[in-house]
Amino acid sequence: MTVKQMSREMEMFLSEANTLQWRKNADYHPDGIAMLEILHTAFETGITVEQDLWARSRKQLSALRRFVIEGLTESESPRSRMIDVSVYMAMMSFWTENKFQIILDTITWCKSHRPCHRLTPCLVDITTHGDQHQVHLAHDKDDVCEHCAFLLWIEKLRADTTK
């Protein structure tokens, strides 16, 4: 095989990965907000977005290791797992390059689409001045609903990102 043939095969692989990410992103981000489900998983499990994406990649890499070392294949083909890893790495790149905007967009979306579950809202107000946000709670910080707790977590992530 020539280098050109190799490059064509690699292009086909990356094209297949691109097709997959277009198809799966609609499933993984049903509200149309980039990274929202991954952010929510990171919040629920107490890990970072990077750790979540690494765990997803690691699962695929573990199966690939078993294929490479032991010659065993489980439920998916090695190529399918390689494509999944490449998609997760592209997501990691997207996150690291766009983290601040993703967080701001998530805050905006949550404020308008995920209302508080309480009769007396947990958050009285989140005010924005430029890239600064102030949170005003009606309840004790440990006594907020899940939606408000997620919004507080995102808010802390935003603050940590600007440091």
Phi and psi restraints in degrees (value plus and minus 20) as a CYANA .aco file:
   2 THR   PHI    -114.8   -74.8
   2 THR   PSI     149.7   189.7
   3 VAL   PHI     -83.6   -43.6
   3 VAL   PSI     -57.2   -17.2
   4 LYS   PHI     -83.1   -43.1
   4 LYS   PSI     -61.6   -21.6
   5 GLN   PHI     -84.0   -44.0
   5 GLN   PSI     -62.3   -22.3
   6 MET   PHI     -80.5   -40.5
   6 MET   PSI     -65.8   -25.8
   7 SER   PHI     -82.2   -42.2
   7 SER   PSI     -58.2   -18.2
   8 ARG   PHI     -84.5   -44.5
   8 ARG   PSI     -62.4   -22.4
   9 GLU   PHI     -83.7   -43.7
   9 GLU   PSI     -61.1   -21.1
  10 MET   PHI     -86.2   -46.2
  10 MET   PSI     -59.5   -19.5
  11 GLU   PHI     -81.5   -41.5
  11 GLU   PSI     -60.9   -20.9
  12 MET   PHI     -84.1   -44.1
  12 MET   PSI     -62.1   -22.1
  13 PHE   PHI     -79.2   -39.2
  13 PHE   PSI     -69.3   -29.3
  14 LEU   PHI     -86.8   -46.8
  14 LEU   PSI     -53.6   -13.6
  15 SER   PHI     -85.7   -45.7
  15 SER   PSI     -60.4   -20.4
  16 GLU   PHI     -83.3   -43.3
  16 GLU   PSI     -60.7   -20.7
  17 ALA   PHI     -84.2   -44.2
  17 ALA   PSI     -60.1   -20.1
  18 ASN   PHI     -85.0   -45.0
  18 ASN   PSI     -63.1   -23.1
  19 THR   PHI     -80.4   -40.4
  19 THR   PSI     -63.2   -23.2
  20 LEU   PHI     -82.6   -42.6
  20 LEU   PSI     -64.8   -24.8
  21 GLN   PHI     -85.7   -45.7
  21 GLN   PSI     -55.7   -15.7
  22 TRP   PHI     -83.2   -43.2
  22 TRP   PSI     -62.7   -22.7
  23 ARG   PHI     -89.7   -49.7
  23 ARG   PSI     -65.8   -25.8
  24 LYS   PHI     -98.2   -58.2
  24 LYS   PSI     -47.6    -7.6
  25 ASN   PHI     -79.9   -39.9
  25 ASN   PSI     -52.7   -12.7
  26 ALA   PHI     -84.5   -44.5
  26 ALA   PSI     -56.3   -16.3
  27 ASP   PHI     -94.5   -54.5
  27 ASP   PSI     -62.5   -22.5
  28 TYR   PHI     -97.1   -57.1
  28 TYR   PSI     -38.9     1.1
  29 HIS   PHI    -152.1  -112.1
  29 HIS   PSI      45.7    85.7
  30 PRO   PHI     -83.1   -43.1
  30 PRO   PSI     -43.6    -3.6
  31 ASP   PHI    -107.8   -67.8
  31 ASP   PSI     -19.6    20.4
  32 GLY   PHI      58.8    98.8
  32 GLY   PSI     -10.9    29.1
  33 ILE   PHI    -124.3   -84.3
  33 ILE   PSI     101.4   141.4
  34 ALA   PHI     -79.1   -39.1
  34 ALA   PSI     110.2   150.2
  35 MET   PHI      51.2    91.2
  35 MET   PSI     -15.5    24.5
  36 LEU   PHI     -78.2   -38.2
  36 LEU   PSI     -67.3   -27.3
  37 GLU   PHI     -87.1   -47.1
  37 GLU   PSI     -57.4   -17.4
  38 ILE   PHI     -87.9   -47.9
  38 ILE   PSI     -60.4   -20.4
  39 LEU   PHI     -80.5   -40.5
  39 LEU   PSI     -62.6   -22.6
  40 HIS   PHI     -86.4   -46.4
  40 HIS   PSI     -59.6   -19.6
  41 THR   PHI     -83.4   -43.4
  41 THR   PSI     -62.7   -22.7
  42 ALA   PHI     -81.7   -41.7
  42 ALA   PSI     -62.5   -22.5
  43 PHE   PHI     -80.7   -40.7
  43 PHE   PSI     -69.8   -29.8
  44 GLU   PHI     -83.5   -43.5
  44 GLU   PSI     -52.9   -12.9
  45 THR   PHI    -120.8   -80.8
  45 THR   PSI     -25.3    14.7
  46 GLY   PHI      52.6    92.6
  46 GLY   PSI      11.5    51.5
  47 ILE   PHI    -140.8  -100.8
  47 ILE   PSI     153.7   193.7
  48 THR   PHI    -107.9   -67.9
  48 THR   PSI     144.7   184.7
  49 VAL   PHI     -80.8   -40.8
  49 VAL   PSI     -61.0   -21.0
  50 GLU   PHI     -81.0   -41.0
  50 GLU   PSI     -61.8   -21.8
  51 GLN   PHI     -86.1   -46.1
  51 GLN   PSI     -57.6   -17.6
  52 ASP   PHI     -81.7   -41.7
  52 ASP   PSI     -69.1   -29.1
  53 LEU   PHI     -85.0   -45.0
  53 LEU   PSI     -56.8   -16.8
  54 TRP   PHI     -84.4   -44.4
  54 TRP   PSI     -62.1   -22.1
  55 ALA   PHI     -81.5   -41.5
  55 ALA   PSI     -60.8   -20.8
  56 ARG   PHI     -84.2   -44.2
  56 ARG   PSI     -62.4   -22.4
  57 SER   PHI     -86.3   -46.3
  57 SER   PSI     -63.0   -23.0
  58 ARG   PHI     -80.8   -40.8
  58 ARG   PSI     -57.3   -17.3
  59 LYS   PHI     -79.0   -39.0
  59 LYS   PSI     -65.2   -25.2
  60 GLN   PHI     -88.7   -48.7
  60 GLN   PSI     -59.8   -19.8
  61 LEU   PHI     -86.0   -46.0
  61 LEU   PSI     -54.4   -14.4
  62 SER   PHI     -82.4   -42.4
  62 SER   PSI     -63.3   -23.3
  63 ALA   PHI     -86.1   -46.1
  63 ALA   PSI     -58.6   -18.6
  64 LEU   PHI     -86.7   -46.7
  64 LEU   PSI     -57.4   -17.4
  65 ARG   PHI     -80.1   -40.1
  65 ARG   PSI     -63.8   -23.8
  66 ARG   PHI     -82.6   -42.6
  66 ARG   PSI     -57.5   -17.5
  67 PHE   PHI     -85.6   -45.6
  67 PHE   PSI     -66.1   -26.1
  68 VAL   PHI     -89.6   -49.6
  68 VAL   PSI     -65.2   -25.2
  69 ILE   PHI    -101.2   -61.2
  69 ILE   PSI     -64.8   -24.8
  70 GLU   PHI    -127.4   -87.4
  70 GLU   PSI     -26.7    13.3
  71 GLY   PHI      51.9    91.9
  71 GLY   PSI      -1.1    38.9
  72 LEU   PHI    -122.0   -82.0
  72 LEU   PSI     122.4   162.4
  73 THR   PHI    -143.9  -103.9
  73 THR   PSI     114.3   154.3
  74 GLU   PHI    -116.4   -76.4
  74 GLU   PSI    -139.6   -99.6
  75 SER   PHI    -101.6   -61.6
  75 SER   PSI     -43.4    -3.4
  76 GLU   PHI    -143.3  -103.3
  76 GLU   PSI     135.7   175.7
  77 SER   PHI     -91.9   -51.9
  77 SER   PSI     133.5   173.5
  78 PRO   PHI     -76.1   -36.1
  78 PRO   PSI     -60.1   -20.1
  79 ARG   PHI     -80.8   -40.8
  79 ARG   PSI     -62.9   -22.9
  80 SER   PHI     -80.1   -40.1
  80 SER   PSI     -61.1   -21.1
  81 ARG   PHI     -88.6   -48.6
  81 ARG   PSI     -58.4   -18.4
  82 MET   PHI     -82.2   -42.2
  82 MET   PSI     -61.2   -21.2
  83 ILE   PHI     -83.9   -43.9
  83 ILE   PSI     -63.2   -23.2
  84 ASP   PHI     -78.7   -38.7
  84 ASP   PSI     -63.1   -23.1
  85 VAL   PHI     -81.5   -41.5
  85 VAL   PSI     -62.9   -22.9
  86 SER   PHI     -84.7   -44.7
  86 SER   PSI     -56.8   -16.8
  87 VAL   PHI     -86.8   -46.8
  87 VAL   PSI     -63.3   -23.3
  88 TYR   PHI     -83.6   -43.6
  88 TYR   PSI     -56.8   -16.8
  89 MET   PHI     -87.3   -47.3
  89 MET   PSI     -57.0   -17.0
  90 ALA   PHI     -85.3   -45.3
  90 ALA   PSI     -58.5   -18.5
  91 MET   PHI     -85.0   -45.0
  91 MET   PSI     -60.5   -20.5
  92 MET   PHI     -81.8   -41.8
  92 MET   PSI     -62.1   -22.1
  93 SER   PHI     -82.6   -42.6
  93 SER   PSI     -65.4   -25.4
  94 PHE   PHI     -79.0   -39.0
  94 PHE   PSI     -64.9   -24.9
  95 TRP   PHI     -82.3   -42.3
  95 TRP   PSI     -69.3   -29.3
  96 THR   PHI     -86.9   -46.9
  96 THR   PSI     -50.9   -10.9
  97 GLU   PHI    -102.3   -62.3
  97 GLU   PSI     -43.4    -3.4
  98 ASN   PHI    -148.5  -108.5
  98 ASN   PSI      -2.3    37.7
  99 LYS   PHI     -71.4   -31.4
  99 LYS   PSI     -69.6   -29.6
 100 PHE   PHI     -83.1   -43.1
 100 PHE   PSI     -65.4   -25.4
 101 GLN   PHI     -86.8   -46.8
 101 GLN   PSI     -58.6   -18.6
 102 ILE   PHI     -79.9   -39.9
 102 ILE   PSI     -64.1   -24.1
 103 ILE   PHI     -84.4   -44.4
 103 ILE   PSI     -66.4   -26.4
 104 LEU   PHI     -80.5   -40.5
 104 LEU   PSI     -63.3   -23.3
 105 ASP   PHI     -84.5   -44.5
 105 ASP   PSI     -57.2   -17.2
 106 THR   PHI     -86.4   -46.4
 106 THR   PSI     -63.1   -23.1
 107 ILE   PHI     -79.7   -39.7
 107 ILE   PSI     -68.4   -28.4
 108 THR   PHI     -79.4   -39.4
 108 THR   PSI     -65.8   -25.8
 109 TRP   PHI     -85.3   -45.3
 109 TRP   PSI     -65.8   -25.8
 110 CYS   PHI     -81.6   -41.6
 110 CYS   PSI     -60.6   -20.6
 111 LYS   PHI     -81.9   -41.9
 111 LYS   PSI     -52.1   -12.1
 112 SER   PHI    -120.3   -80.3
 112 SER   PSI     -36.0     4.0
 113 HIS   PHI    -140.8  -100.8
 113 HIS   PSI     -30.8     9.2
 114 ARG   PHI    -146.0  -106.0
 114 ARG   PSI      63.8   103.8
 115 PRO   PHI     -91.0   -51.0
 115 PRO   PSI     139.6   179.6
 116 CYS   PHI     -82.1   -42.1
 116 CYS   PSI     126.9   166.9
 117 HIS   PHI    -104.3   -64.3
 117 HIS   PSI     -30.6     9.4
 118 ARG   PHI    -111.3   -71.3
 118 ARG   PSI     134.1   174.1
 119 LEU   PHI     -85.9   -45.9
 119 LEU   PSI     -63.1   -23.1
 120 THR   PHI    -119.5   -79.5
 120 THR   PSI      87.9   127.9
 121 PRO   PHI     -74.7   -34.7
 121 PRO   PSI     121.3   161.3
 122 CYS   PHI     -83.6   -43.6
 122 CYS   PSI     -64.2   -24.2
 123 LEU   PHI    -121.4   -81.4
 123 LEU   PSI      99.2   139.2
 124 VAL   PHI     -91.2   -51.2
 124 VAL   PSI     -62.6   -22.6
 125 ASP   PHI    -185.7  -145.7
 125 ASP   PSI     126.6   166.6
 126 ILE   PHI    -144.3  -104.3
 126 ILE   PSI      92.5   132.5
 127 THR   PHI    -121.2   -81.2
 127 THR   PSI     125.4   165.4
 128 THR   PHI    -139.9   -99.9
 128 THR   PSI     108.1   148.1
 129 HIS   PHI    -148.0  -108.0
 129 HIS   PSI      79.0   119.0
 130 GLY   PHI      47.0    87.0
 130 GLY   PSI    -139.9   -99.9
 131 ASP   PHI    -123.0   -83.0
 131 ASP   PSI      -6.1    33.9
 132 GLN   PHI    -120.5   -80.5
 132 GLN   PSI     115.7   155.7
 133 HIS   PHI    -143.9  -103.9
 133 HIS   PSI     121.1   161.1
 134 GLN   PHI    -140.1  -100.1
 134 GLN   PSI     114.3   154.3
 135 VAL   PHI    -128.5   -88.5
 135 VAL   PSI     111.2   151.2
 136 HIS   PHI    -140.4  -100.4
 136 HIS   PSI      95.4   135.4
 137 LEU   PHI    -116.1   -76.1
 137 LEU   PSI     123.5   163.5
 138 ALA   PHI    -111.4   -71.4
 138 ALA   PSI     -42.0    -2.0
 139 HIS   PHI    -138.8   -98.8
 139 HIS   PSI     153.3   193.3
 140 ASP   PHI     -82.8   -42.8
 140 ASP   PSI     125.5   165.5
 141 LYS   PHI     -74.5   -34.5
 141 LYS   PSI     -51.8   -11.8
 142 ASP   PHI    -104.0   -64.0
 142 ASP   PSI     -22.3    17.7
 143 ASP   PHI    -142.3  -102.3
 143 ASP   PSI      35.2    75.2
 144 VAL   PHI    -137.9   -97.9
 144 VAL   PSI     134.2   174.2
 145 CYS   PHI     -89.3   -49.3
 145 CYS   PSI     148.9   188.9
 146 GLU   PHI     -81.4   -41.4
 146 GLU   PSI     -61.8   -21.8
 147 HIS   PHI     -83.5   -43.5
 147 HIS   PSI     -62.9   -22.9
 148 CYS   PHI     -90.3   -50.3
 148 CYS   PSI     -56.5   -16.5
 149 ALA   PHI     -82.4   -42.4
 149 ALA   PSI     -60.7   -20.7
 150 PHE   PHI     -83.4   -43.4
 150 PHE   PSI     -63.9   -23.9
 151 LEU   PHI     -82.5   -42.5
 151 LEU   PSI     -59.3   -19.3
 152 LEU   PHI     -84.1   -44.1
 152 LEU   PSI     -60.9   -20.9
 153 TRP   PHI     -83.8   -43.8
 153 TRP   PSI     -64.1   -24.1
 154 ILE   PHI     -82.6   -42.6
 154 ILE   PSI     -59.9   -19.9
 155 GLU   PHI     -82.6   -42.6
 155 GLU   PSI     -62.0   -22.0
 156 LYS   PHI     -85.2   -45.2
 156 LYS   PSI     -59.7   -19.7
 157 LEU   PHI     -81.1   -41.1
 157 LEU   PSI     -61.6   -21.6
 158 ARG   PHI     -80.8   -40.8
 158 ARG   PSI     -66.2   -26.2
 159 ALA   PHI     -82.6   -42.6
 159 ALA   PSI     -61.5   -21.5
 160 ASP   PHI     -87.6   -47.6
 160 ASP   PSI     -50.1   -10.1
 161 THR   PHI     -91.4   -51.4
 161 THR   PSI     -49.6    -9.6
 162 THR   PHI    -102.9   -62.9
 162 THR   PSI     -27.6    12.4
